[in-house]
């Protein structure tokens, strides 16, 4: 690969804001984009110490904020801190997500509200904030959303999560149309069955895990690291003519 080709995927000098970085997919993506040269800002309500330790090894600028991304006031305060300290933002990665499983007749309204607020409303609020900034500063930036296989099918006992992920796919498509004329690309990555805390109820159950594996042509569950390549691609100049798409990273599940 020659230097000009490698530069297509370089994130040198870019500042990437990522939510849900304390563990799982968000953590690995944060570490991965830092390794590709990016400055990284991580937001999470959980402890970011482990993520910070890894990212600081890159030597790039970084920032770690304890933020409830479902709280609009907390987002406003964090945004002001980010711009003051980092100077700019070039890429937003909406990744924060929580899960709760229960039949519809037993599903608590407060759990539904919490999932919709964290998994979807936070993405809308941050996208609004970042898009406004991109438009004002004439930045041809990127917005990337973590959707899910549950953006395309229903699942069982995951009403709120499925609803939020369908909404995230809709947000991706709607914003891609609206922002494309300004050179702003909006895309999503669609993880398949990845071993994270969100999917623990499935991969820790031998019977359920076995049934899922039968549908995955590659023959294994995905790891959070499997998402890093697509994240770098969508954040870099290599994807400047890509918008409105959801890239499945699922070991072939959706092609089965």
C-alpha positions in Angstrom: 0.0 0.0 0.0 1.6 3.3 -1.0 1.6 6.4 1.1 -1.2 8.2 -0.7 -3.4 5.2 -0.2 -2.6 4.9 3.4 -3.4 8.6 3.9 -6.9 7.9 2.8 -7.4 6.0 6.0 -5.3 8.3 8.3 -7.2 10.1 11.0 -4.2 12.3 11.8 -5.3 15.7 13.1 -9.0 14.7 13.4 -10.9 15.0 16.7 -13.4 12.2 17.2 -16.2 12.4 19.8 -17.4 8.9 20.9 -20.1 8.0 23.4 -20.3 4.8 25.4 -16.5 4.2 25.5 -16.0 2.6 28.9 -16.3 -0.9 27.5 -17.2 -3.1 24.6 -17.5 -1.7 21.1 -17.1 1.9 22.1 -13.9 1.2 24.0 -12.3 -0.7 21.1 -13.3 1.9 18.5 -11.9 4.7 20.7 -8.6 2.8 21.0 -8.6 2.0 17.3 -9.2 5.5 16.0 -6.5 6.8 18.3 -4.1 4.2 16.8 -5.0 5.7 13.4 -3.9 9.1 14.5 -7.1 10.7 15.9 -7.5 12.8 18.9 -10.3 11.3 21.0 -13.0 12.6 23.3 -14.8 9.9 25.2 -18.2 10.3 27.0 -19.7 7.7 29.3 -21.6 7.5 32.6 -19.4 4.6 33.6 -15.7 4.5 34.6 -13.4 5.5 31.7 -10.1 4.7 33.5 -9.3 1.5 31.5 -10.1 3.2 28.2 -8.0 6.2 29.1 -5.0 4.1 30.0 -5.0 2.5 26.5 -5.7 5.6 24.5 -3.0 7.6 26.3 -0.4 5.1 24.9 -1.0 6.6 21.4 0.4 9.9 22.5 -2.5 11.8 20.9 -4.6 14.4 22.6 -7.5 12.9 24.5 -10.3 13.9 26.9 -12.5 11.7 29.1 -15.8 13.1 30.5 -18.2 11.4 32.9 -21.5 12.4 31.2 -25.1 11.1 31.2 -25.7 11.4 27.5 -29.5 11.2 28.0 -29.4 14.5 29.8 -29.5 17.5 27.4 -28.0 19.9 30.0 -25.1 17.5 30.6 -24.5 17.4 26.8 -24.5 21.2 26.5 -22.0 21.5 29.4 -19.8 18.7 28.0 -19.8 20.3 24.5 -18.6 23.6 25.8 -15.7 21.9 27.6 -14.8 19.9 24.5 -14.6 22.9 22.2 -12.7 24.9 24.8 -10.1 22.2 25.4 -9.9 20.4 22.0 -10.6 23.3 19.7 -12.8 21.4 17.3 -14.7 18.2 16.5 -14.5 16.5 13.1 -16.4 13.2 13.7 -19.2 12.2 16.0 -19.7 8.5 16.8 -23.0 7.8 18.6 -22.4 4.5 20.2 -23.9 4.6 23.8 -26.4 1.9 24.4 -28.1 -0.1 27.1 -30.4 -3.2 27.1 -33.2 -4.7 29.0 -35.2 -7.9 28.2 -38.8 -8.6 29.2 -42.0 -9.6 27.6 -44.2 -6.6 26.5 -46.8 -7.2 29.2 -44.1 -7.0 31.8 -41.9 -4.3 30.3 -41.5 -1.4 32.7 -42.2 2.0 31.2 -39.2 3.5 33.0 -36.9 0.9 31.3 -38.4 1.8 28.0 -37.8 5.5 28.6 -34.2 4.9 29.7 -33.4 2.8 26.7 -34.9 5.2 24.2 -33.2 8.1 25.9 -29.7 6.6 26.0 -29.8 4.6 22.7 -31.7 7.1 20.5 -32.5 10.5 22.0 -28.8 11.0 23.0 -27.8 10.4 19.3 -30.4 12.9 18.1 -29.3 15.5 20.6 -25.6 15.1 19.9 -26.2 14.9 16.1 -28.1 18.2 16.3 -25.3 19.8 18.3 -22.5 18.6 16.0 -24.4 19.2 12.8 -25.0 22.8 13.8 -21.3 23.2 14.6 -20.3 21.6 11.3 -22.7 23.9 9.4 -21.5 27.0 11.2 -17.8 26.2 10.8 -18.2 24.8 7.3 -16.7 21.5 8.3 -17.2 18.5 6.0 -17.5 16.2 9.0 -18.8 12.8 9.7 -21.5 11.4 11.9 -21.4 7.6 12.6 -24.1 5.7 14.4 -24.0 2.3 15.9 -27.2 0.5 14.8 -27.8 -3.2 15.2 -29.2 -6.3 13.5 -32.3 -5.2 15.5 -32.6 -2.3 13.1 -33.9 -4.7 10.6 -35.8 -7.4 12.6 -37.8 -7.6 15.7 -36.2 -10.1 18.1 -37.9 -11.3 21.2 -38.5 -9.5 24.5 -36.4 -6.5 23.4 -39.2 -4.0 22.4 -37.4 -0.9 23.5 -34.0 -1.8 22.1 -35.4 -2.8 18.8 -37.5 0.4 18.6 -34.4 2.5 19.4 -32.2 0.8 16.9 -34.9 1.1 14.1 -35.0 4.8 15.0 -31.2 5.0 14.8 -31.2 3.7 11.3 -34.0 6.2 10.4 -31.9 9.0 11.9 -28.9 7.9 9.8 -30.9 8.0 6.6 -32.7 11.2 7.3 -29.6 13.1 8.3 -27.6 11.8 5.4 -30.1 13.4 3.0 -30.2 16.6 4.8 -26.5 17.1 5.4 -25.0 15.6 2.2 -25.3 19.0 0.3 -22.9 20.4 2.9 -20.3 17.7 2.4 -21.3 16.0 5.7 -21.5 12.2 5.6 -23.8 10.3 7.9 -23.5 6.5 8.1 -23.9 3.7 10.5 -22.2 0.4 11.4 -24.5 -2.5 12.1 -22.9 -5.0 14.5 -24.1 -8.6 14.4 -23.8 -10.8 17.5 -20.8 -9.3 19.3 -19.6 -10.4 22.8 -20.4 -7.4 24.9 -22.3 -6.7 28.1 -25.4 -5.9 26.1 -25.5 -9.4 24.6 -24.3 -11.4 27.6 -27.8 -12.9 28.1 -27.3 -14.6 24.8 -23.6 -15.6 24.5 -23.5 -16.8 28.1 -26.4 -19.2 27.5 -25.0 -22.3 25.7 -28.3 -23.2 24.1 -29.1 -19.7 22.8 -25.5 -19.1 21.6 -25.5 -22.4 19.7 -28.6 -21.5 17.8 -27.2 -18.1 16.9 -23.9 -19.7 15.7 -25.8 -21.8 13.3 -26.8 -18.6 11.4 -23.3 -17.1 11.3 -21.4 -18.3 8.3 -18.0 -17.3 9.7 -18.8 -19.7 12.7 -18.0 -17.5 15.7 -19.4 -14.6 17.6 -17.8 -11.2 16.8 -15.5 -9.3 19.1 -15.6 -5.6 19.6 -12.3 -5.3 17.8 -14.1 -6.5 14.6 -15.8 -3.1 14.4 -12.6 -1.0 14.3 -11.8 -1.3 10.6 -15.2 -0.1 9.5 -15.1 2.8 12.1 -11.8 4.0 10.7 -13.1 3.8 7.1 -16.2 5.8 7.9 -14.3 8.4 9.9 -11.6 8.9 7.2 -11.3 10.5 3.8 -11.7 7.0 2.3 -15.5 7.3 2.8 -16.0 10.8 1.5 -18.5 9.6 -1.1 -20.3 7.2 1.2 -23.4 8.4 3.0 -26.7 7.0 4.2 -25.5 3.4 4.5 -25.5 0.9 7.3 -22.5 -1.5 7.0 -23.2 -4.9 8.5 -20.4 -6.4 10.5 -22.0 -9.7 11.3 -19.9 -12.6 10.1 -22.3 -13.1 7.2 -25.5 -13.3 9.3 -27.6 -11.1 7.2 -26.5 -12.8 4.0 -27.6 -16.2 5.2 
